[in-house]
Amino acid sequence: MTAIRVQSLHKHFDKVHVLRGLNFEVNAGEGVILLGANGCGKSTMMRCLNGLTKADEGQIHINDVCVQTASRKQLRQVRRQVGVVFQQFNLVNNLSVFQNVLFGAIGRQRWGLMGAMAPLANAEERDKAMACLERVSLADKASQRAESLSGGQQQRVAIARMLMQEAEIVLADEPIASLDPKSGREVMDLLWDVVRERGMTVICTLHQLDVALEYGERFLGMKAGTIQIDAKRDAVDKALLTTLYQGQVRVDGQQTQLATDTEVMA
């Protein structure tokens, strides 16, 4: 079954042609790593997939629903099926860890935000939230304010919130870019473990090539608004991925030349 299908996707910002006819499919349960240099268009593509940016042309199908032509009811269903893990965590810092996880249930609550507030949430949802926190080893932090946690812990709360959502598809946009290497590895281990446990589909953007090669089953490589690499793990090596960061990589036509691994940024 195809979980995500993108056809002839285009996006302009003023005179800059950012996405230039993207075409790809992601099968249900597949783990895809998205790579590319700063300015290549991958963040715009992720924002189109999660609905934060509207494409100019082309189609995006999520679980066989075309988001451009879907009804409001269908779009609500699609949004419930897609969980997003952001680089900056997107937690409500002055609320408790437990409350942040409960917000993952908003999409299935009859009363929306109010139905996901801790004092009003039913016992079943409260139990689910605690189970999600236990899965990410943060049940003991449930009553603490989100802002009191370390960066790695906050990203684990974000993963727990995504689990609370009961998503089928995960879009992880630079989930470890704000973390130190040790915390980043722990978050990637946790993220990959939970998506495998639940059979989720995942597209994850990274900028560390060694980490990408460790976790990726399939790689999409973008360069100057186009997909240059679409290959399984056994057909990819570091030398091939490095070409994504050489020459004309940006959608504005700027050139760059890779000198060292430390310059590989997404």
C-alpha positions as CSV (number, residue, x, y, z in Angstrom):
1,M,0.0,0.0,0.0
2,T,1.2,3.5,-0.9
3,A,1.1,5.8,2.1
4,I,2.4,9.0,0.4
5,R,2.3,9.8,-3.3
6,V,3.7,13.1,-4.7
7,Q,3.1,13.9,-8.4
8,S,4.5,16.9,-10.3
9,L,4.8,19.1,-7.2
10,H,5.7,22.7,-7.8
11,K,6.1,25.6,-5.5
12,H,7.2,29.2,-6.1
13,F,8.1,32.0,-3.7
14,D,7.9,35.2,-5.7
15,K,10.3,34.5,-8.6
16,V,12.1,31.6,-7.0
17,H,11.0,28.2,-8.3
18,V,11.6,26.2,-5.1
19,L,10.0,22.8,-5.9
20,R,10.4,21.8,-9.5
21,G,8.2,18.9,-10.4
22,L,8.8,16.4,-7.6
23,N,7.6,12.8,-8.1
24,F,7.9,10.0,-5.6
25,E,6.0,7.4,-3.6
26,V,6.5,6.1,0.0
27,N,5.1,2.7,0.9
28,A,3.3,2.1,4.1
29,G,5.8,1.1,6.9
30,E,8.8,2.5,4.9
31,G,11.5,4.5,6.6
32,V,12.8,7.2,4.3
33,I,15.7,9.7,5.0
34,L,15.5,13.0,3.1
35,L,18.8,14.7,2.5
36,G,20.0,17.9,0.8
37,A,21.9,21.2,1.4
38,N,20.5,24.4,2.9
39,G,18.2,26.0,0.4
40,C,17.6,22.9,-1.8
41,G,13.8,22.9,-1.1
42,K,13.5,20.0,1.3
43,S,12.0,22.0,4.1
44,T,9.4,23.4,1.7
45,M,8.6,20.0,0.5
46,M,8.1,18.8,4.1
47,R,5.8,21.8,4.8
48,C,3.7,20.9,1.8
49,L,3.4,17.3,3.0
50,N,2.3,18.4,6.5
51,G,-0.1,21.1,5.2
52,L,1.7,24.2,6.4
53,T,2.5,25.3,2.9
54,K,0.2,25.0,-0.2
55,A,1.8,23.8,-3.4
56,D,1.2,25.8,-6.6
57,E,0.9,22.7,-8.9
58,G,0.8,19.0,-8.6
59,Q,-0.8,16.6,-6.2
60,I,-0.1,15.0,-2.8
61,H,-1.9,11.8,-1.8
62,I,-1.9,10.7,1.8
63,N,-3.3,7.1,2.2
64,D,-5.0,7.5,-1.2
65,V,-6.7,10.9,-0.3
66,C,-5.7,13.8,-2.6
67,V,-5.2,16.7,-0.1
68,Q,-5.7,19.3,-2.8
69,T,-9.2,18.1,-3.6
70,A,-10.3,16.5,-0.3
71,S,-13.4,17.6,1.6
72,R,-13.0,19.1,5.0
73,K,-14.0,15.8,6.6
74,Q,-11.3,14.0,4.6
75,L,-8.7,16.6,5.5
76,R,-9.4,16.2,9.2
77,Q,-9.0,12.5,8.9
78,V,-5.7,12.9,7.0
79,R,-4.4,15.4,9.6
80,R,-5.1,12.8,12.4
81,Q,-3.1,10.2,10.4
82,V,0.0,12.4,10.1
83,G,2.2,13.2,13.1
84,V,4.9,15.8,12.9
85,V,8.1,15.9,15.0
86,F,9.8,19.3,14.7
87,Q,13.3,20.5,15.2
88,Q,12.3,23.0,17.9
89,F,10.0,20.5,19.7
90,N,6.9,22.8,19.5
91,L,5.9,22.2,23.1
92,V,3.9,24.6,25.3
93,N,6.7,25.4,27.6
94,N,4.7,26.7,30.6
95,L,2.4,23.6,30.7
96,S,3.2,20.2,32.2
97,V,4.8,17.4,30.2
98,F,1.6,15.4,30.8
99,Q,-0.6,18.1,29.3
100,N,1.7,18.4,26.3
101,V,1.2,14.7,25.6
102,L,-2.5,15.0,26.0
103,F,-2.6,17.6,23.2
104,G,-1.9,14.7,20.9
105,A,-5.5,13.6,21.3
106,I,-7.0,16.9,20.1
107,G,-7.8,15.5,16.6
108,R,-10.1,12.7,18.0
109,Q,-11.8,14.8,20.7
110,R,-15.3,15.9,20.1
111,W,-14.6,19.2,22.0
112,G,-11.2,19.7,20.4
113,L,-8.7,21.6,22.6
114,M,-11.0,21.7,25.6
115,G,-11.5,17.9,25.4
116,A,-7.7,17.5,25.5
117,M,-7.2,19.7,28.6
118,A,-6.0,17.6,31.6
119,P,-8.9,18.6,33.9
120,L,-11.5,17.6,31.3
121,A,-9.8,14.6,29.6
122,N,-11.5,11.3,30.3
123,A,-9.8,8.5,32.2
124,E,-9.0,6.5,29.0
125,E,-7.1,9.4,27.4
126,R,-5.3,10.2,30.6
127,D,-4.1,6.5,30.8
128,K,-3.0,6.6,27.2
129,A,-1.0,9.8,27.8
130,M,0.8,8.1,30.8
131,A,1.5,5.0,28.7
132,C,3.0,7.2,26.0
133,L,5.2,8.9,28.6
134,E,6.3,5.5,29.9
135,R,7.2,4.4,26.4
136,V,9.7,7.3,26.1
137,S,10.9,6.8,29.7
138,L,9.5,10.1,31.0
139,A,6.6,9.0,33.2
140,D,8.5,10.4,36.2
141,K,8.5,13.9,34.5
142,A,4.8,14.1,33.9
143,S,4.1,16.9,36.3
144,Q,7.1,19.0,35.4
145,R,6.8,22.0,33.1
146,A,8.0,21.2,29.6
147,E,10.6,24.1,29.7
148,S,12.4,22.5,32.7
149,L,13.5,19.5,30.6
150,S,16.6,19.1,28.6
151,G,16.5,19.3,24.8
152,G,16.6,15.6,24.4
153,Q,13.9,15.1,26.9
154,Q,11.7,17.7,25.2
155,Q,12.1,15.9,21.9
156,R,11.1,12.6,23.6
157,V,7.9,14.4,24.9
158,A,7.2,15.4,21.3
159,I,7.5,11.8,20.3
160,A,5.1,10.8,23.1
161,R,2.7,13.4,21.8
162,M,2.9,11.9,18.3
163,L,2.2,8.5,19.8
164,M,-0.8,9.9,21.7
165,Q,-2.1,11.1,18.3
166,E,-2.1,7.5,17.0
167,A,-0.6,8.7,13.8
168,E,0.1,6.3,10.9
169,I,2.6,8.6,9.1
170,V,5.4,10.5,10.8
171,L,7.1,13.6,9.3
172,A,10.3,14.3,11.3
173,D,11.9,17.5,10.2
174,E,15.5,17.7,11.5
175,P,14.5,16.0,14.8
176,I,18.0,16.0,16.2
177,A,19.5,19.2,14.7
178,S,19.1,21.0,18.1
179,L,20.6,18.2,20.1
180,D,24.2,17.2,21.1
181,P,25.4,14.0,19.4
182,K,24.6,11.7,22.4
183,S,21.1,13.0,22.8
184,G,20.6,12.9,19.1
185,R,21.4,9.2,18.9
186,E,19.1,8.5,21.8
187,V,16.2,10.3,20.1
188,M,16.9,8.6,16.7
189,D,17.0,5.2,18.4
190,L,13.7,5.9,20.2
191,L,12.0,7.3,17.1
192,W,13.0,4.4,14.9
193,D,12.0,1.9,17.6
194,V,8.5,3.3,18.1
195,V,7.7,3.7,14.4
196,R,8.8,0.1,13.8
197,E,6.8,-1.2,16.8
198,R,3.6,0.5,15.3
199,G,4.4,-0.1,11.7
200,M,4.4,3.6,10.9
201,T,5.6,5.3,7.7
202,V,8.3,7.9,8.3
203,I,10.1,10.6,6.3
204,C,12.9,12.1,8.3
205,T,15.2,14.9,7.2
206,L,18.8,14.8,8.6
207,H,22.0,16.6,7.9
208,Q,24.5,14.1,9.4
209,L,25.4,11.6,6.7
210,D,26.8,9.0,9.1
211,V,23.5,9.0,11.1
212,A,21.5,8.9,7.9
213,L,23.3,5.8,6.6
214,E,22.8,4.1,10.0
215,Y,19.0,4.5,10.1
216,G,17.8,4.9,6.5
217,E,16.1,2.1,4.6
218,R,15.7,4.4,1.6
219,F,17.1,7.8,0.6
220,L,15.6,10.8,-1.2
221,G,18.3,13.3,-2.1
222,M,17.3,16.8,-3.2
223,K,19.4,19.3,-5.1
224,A,18.2,22.7,-6.4
225,G,14.5,21.9,-6.1
226,T,14.7,18.4,-7.7
227,I,15.1,14.9,-6.5
228,Q,18.5,13.7,-7.6
229,I,18.7,10.4,-5.6
230,D,16.0,7.9,-4.9
231,A,17.6,4.7,-3.8
232,K,17.5,1.9,-1.3
233,R,20.2,1.5,1.4
234,D,22.2,-1.1,-0.5
235,A,22.6,1.2,-3.5
236,V,23.8,4.2,-1.5
237,D,27.1,5.2,0.1
238,K,28.6,8.3,1.7
239,A,30.4,9.3,-1.5
240,L,27.1,9.4,-3.5
241,L,25.3,11.3,-0.8
242,T,28.1,13.9,-0.6
243,T,27.3,14.9,-4.2
244,L,24.1,16.5,-2.9
245,Y,26.2,19.2,-1.3
246,Q,28.5,20.0,-4.3
247,G,28.0,22.4,-7.1
248,Q,24.6,24.1,-7.7
249,V,22.5,22.9,-4.7
250,R,20.3,25.8,-3.9
251,V,17.0,26.8,-5.6
252,D,18.4,30.4,-6.0
253,G,21.2,29.1,-8.2
254,Q,24.1,29.7,-5.7
255,Q,27.0,27.4,-5.9
256,T,28.8,25.6,-3.1
257,Q,31.6,23.1,-2.8
258,L,31.9,20.6,0.0
259,A,35.3,20.7,1.8
260,T,34.8,18.7,4.9
261,D,32.1,16.7,6.6
262,T,31.4,19.5,9.0
263,E,30.1,21.6,6.1
264,V,27.4,19.1,5.3
265,M,24.3,20.9,6.5
266,A,20.7,20.5,5.6
